[in-house]
Amino acid sequence: MATPKITIAFYSTYGTNHGIAAAAAKAAEEAGAEVRLRRIPETAPKEVVEGQDAWKAQAERASDIEVISPDDLKWADGLFISSPTRYGGMASQTRAWLDTLGGLWMEGALVNKTVTVTASAQNKNGGTEGAIQQTYVSAMHFGMIPVVPGYADGVKFEDGGNPYGFSTQPGELSEVGAKSVAYQAKRLVEVTAKLIA
């Protein structure tokens, strides 16, 4: 099997998507990929972040992780994105980051790279499917190839059944959640390896 290069990009306000990304990185490495774990930059004002203890604590936890750069996307064969949901769509930080990729889009630098997406929301039906689908729509504009979990593994019947990408509520990953994230990351690695072979 070819060795896929996978960039895992996350935005996390309180830590949920950071946890998802870390689990995905571990699973992708175990599946034989070379992995870069990167964070999507914060766009909220510093005083807003520091005004909430949990938000400030997460910013500090993630501070040693490199901010994602265009080079991380050029380097990668595949991309794993994890983001919170805001009012039925992706978090504004994720949207703002995607909106900076026009240069790569103009170069065709993302064409034929794979992408998979996960999300979290405060409520079980808080718009995660919409947020994930919106992210795929942007990726398709870049010429990327979505790799969705579908129902190709029994874990999808245990984790709530979102076929577009793992979704969860805030907090640490459950055992089933970790299993689902690992399945999605490994599926991304396996499909990417076939495409680059």
Secondary structure, DSSP 8 states (H G I E B T S, - for coil): ----EEEEEE--SSSHHHHHHHHHHHHHHHTT-EEEEEE----S-HHHHHTSHHHHHHHHHTTTS-B--HHHHHH-SEEEEEEEEETTEE-HHHHHHHHTTHHHHHHTTTTT-EEEEEEE-SSTTSSHHHHHHHHHHHHHHTT-EE---TTSSGGGGTTT--SSS-EE-SSS--HHHHHHHHHHHHHHHHHHHHHH-
